[in-house]
């Protein structure tokens, strides 16, 4: 019997499948060692911007979706895919539900008497929502910075030095970037209040977070480009920011599978349709 760590809810975002910087293999390693009732994919999972201009879909990207399919089939995990700005092709089909997957523009997560409003967060980014051309130009600059960062850290590794993120350093030192992040957080907190939610769950800015802001629980799942982070909800309703390293995979525990009615025919349909569905999305 498989041994995995169980969490009621897991949230990931900003995987950017289709780009060379996506840490899909590392995310797959993490997901193989956990299971959950609800998996929230909170935007920018597939990077439609890069795929549309020659980005490459790798085998490890397909493998990630196979692992998610296995979670759906073996543990009846409910998958909530919330649209982001890089996967805005979802606008053509959302809202859409089939079997235990839902593709949405927003989502209200309710558990243990708490309500968390789930949104990718780009709706409050004037650049990505109103000036797409400028956002794509900025994306090119960010991609170059990641390329430079990779070569820089390869040299550091040869010298025995630890990983150093150029992009994160710039974000923390440039006043306009710090101000942008602060404004972003405040806008989302206000939205949570309007929605009568206890908290907000977002992504978009690649900055994992778990803190209270003006009485609202602000959670950001970070990214799987640099930070390699996720949000884990525990059974008592508390949340944890998970940071992935080679030694950080959650300690496994025995999983007791509850007997479910046999649904082999449904599983077969799900597997084939799920693969076809996402392959069409990825290459639009």
N, C-alpha and C positions, 0 to 999 in steps of 0.2 A: 504494500500500500504506500502511495506517495506521501511524503512528509513535507508539509508546507506551512508557512505562517499565515494565519487567517486574520483579515481585517474586514469589518463590515463594508467600508468604503475606501477606495483608492482613487486619487485624482492625479492625472498627469497632463501635461500640456507642452506645446512648443517643441515637438520632436523634429519637425521639419524634414520628414521623409522626402527624398528626392534631391537632397543636398549632400555634398560630400562631408559636411561637418556634423551630420546627424549621428547621434550615439545610439543607433538602433540596436546594435549588438549588446551594448551594456544594459539597455532597457529590457531586452529579451531575457538577459541573465537575471535581472531583478524579478520580472514577472513569472519566470519559471519557478521561483521559490516562494511565491505568495498565492493566495486565492482570496476572493472577496465576493460579497453579495452584489455590490455595485462598483463598476469601473467607469469613472467619468473621464472622458477624453476631451479636455477643455480647450480645444482650438489649436490650429497650426500643427496638427498631427501630420497631415500631408501638405507639402509645400507646393501648391499649384503654381505659384509665381515662377519658381525655378524649373519645374517640370515643363512649363509652357515655353521656356526659352532655352531648352536643351539640357535640363537637369537629368541625372541618371537615376533610374529606379534599380536598386541593387537587390540581390538575393536576400540579404539580411533584412531589408525592408519588408519583403514578402513574408519572411520567417516571423517577423513580429506579429503580423496579422494572423498567422497560423496559430501562434501561441494564444492570442486573444480569442480565437475561435475555439480552441481547446478549453479555455476557461468557461466560455459560454456553454459548451457541450457537456463538459465533465462536472462542472459545479453550478450550472445554471446561472452564471454571472449575468447580471443585467448591465448592458453597455449603453452609456449615454454619451453620444458624440455631439459636442457643442461646437458650433461654427466659429472659426477664427478669421482673421483677415487674409492669411496666406492660403487658407482652404475655403475661400469665399465662393467657390464653385458649388458649395453645399446649398447656397441660396436657391439653386434651381430645383432642389428637391425637398428642402426642409419646410415644414416638419414632416417627418417620415418615420414610420415604425414598422418593424417586421420581426416576428418571433420575440426575442428578448434584446433587440437593439433599437434604439431611438436616435434619430438625427434631428437636432433642434438648434434654434438660435439662442435659446436661454433655457434655464432649468431651475426649479426650486427643489432643493434637497431637504427633506424633512425626516428627522430621526431623533429619538430620545427627547421629544418635546421642543426641539430646536429647528429653526428654519434658516437655511443658507441659500442665498441667491447665487446661482452659478452663471457666470458670463465670462467670455474670453477676456474682455476688457477693451478691445479696440474701438468700441463704439464711443468711448470717451477720449479717443486720440484723434484730434482734428486732422492731423497729417494723414493717418491711415484711412480715415472715414471720408474726408473731403478733398484731400490732395494726394490721390493715389500715386500719381506720377512722381511726386516728391518722396513718398514713402518707399517706392521701388528704387529710387536713386539712393536713398539712405541705406536700403537693403544691400545694394551693391557695395557700398562703403563698408558695411558691417561684415559682409562676406570676405572682403579683402583683408579686413582686420583679423578675422578668424584664420585666414590663410597665413598671414604674417605671424599670428600667435602660435600656430602649429610648428612652423619652422624655428621660431624663437625658442619654444619649449623643447624641441628636439635637441638643440644645442645645450640648453640648460640640463637636460637629462644626461647628456654625455659627460657633463661636468659634475654629475651627482647632485644637482640643485633641484629643489621641488618645483612643481607646476606653478606658473604665475600667469594670471589672466590679464592681458592687456586691456581688453574691452571692459572688464569689470573695474579695473583700476581707473580707466578714463571716466566711467559712469560716476564713480565715487569722488573724483577730483574736480570734474567740470561742474561749475555752479548751475548752469542751465540744465544739465542732466539731472542733478540732484533735485532741482526745483520741479522739473517735469515729473519725476517719480512721486514726489510729495503731492503735487496737484492731482496726479492720476489716482493715488490712494484716497485722497479726500473726496474726489468726485464719486468713486465707487462706494465709499462709505455712505455718502448722502443718498445714493441710489438704493442701497440696502434699507435705509430708513424709510424711503418712500414705499418700498415693497413690503414693509413691516416684517423684515427679516432680522434675525439675531446676528447674522454674519454674511460676509461676501466671500465667494471663492472665485479667483480669477487667475490669469496667466499674463501673456502678452509682453511684459517688460523684462522677462528672464531674471526676475529677482525674487527668490523664494522668501516667504515671510509668514509669520504666525504671531500676531499681536493684536491688542485692543486699541482701537482708534475711536475716540469720542463715544465710547459705549458699544461699539460695533466690533465683532470679531473679524479681523481682516486676515484672509488666508490667500497666499499666492503660491502656486505649485512650481514656479521656476521654469526650468527648461531641461531638455536632453540634447543640448548643443555644447554647452560648457559645464553648467552647474551639475547636471544629472541629479535632479531632485524630484520628489513627489510628495503629496500630502496623504497621510495615513490616518484614518479615523479608527479609534479604538472602540471596543465594545461598550465602554462606559461613556462614550460620546466625546471624549477628549481627542484632540488632533495633534499630530506630530509632523514636522518637516523632516523627510528622509533625504539624506545626502548619500549618493551611491559612490562607493569605492570598492576596490577588490575585496576588502575585508569587512564590508558593511552589509552584506546580504543578510536579511533578517534571519535570526535563529529559527530553525524549523521546529515544528511540533507535529504530533500525530493528527491527521485529519480523519475524522469519522464521517464517512459518507452516509447521508440519510437516504434510505431507499426511496427511489422515485419510480413512477410508472415507466415502463419501457417505451422509449420514443425513438427507436432507431430510424424509422422512415423520416421523421422530422429532422433528425440530426444529419442525415444524408443530404436532404434538400438544403438545409442550412449551410453545410460545408460548401457545396458547389455554388449555390447562389451567392454566398458571402464572398467567395473568391472572385466570381465574375463581376459582382457589384463593385468591389473596391478596385479591381483592375480597370474598369471603365472610368471610375472617378479619377484615378491616378493619372490617366493618360489623356484626359480631356484637354 
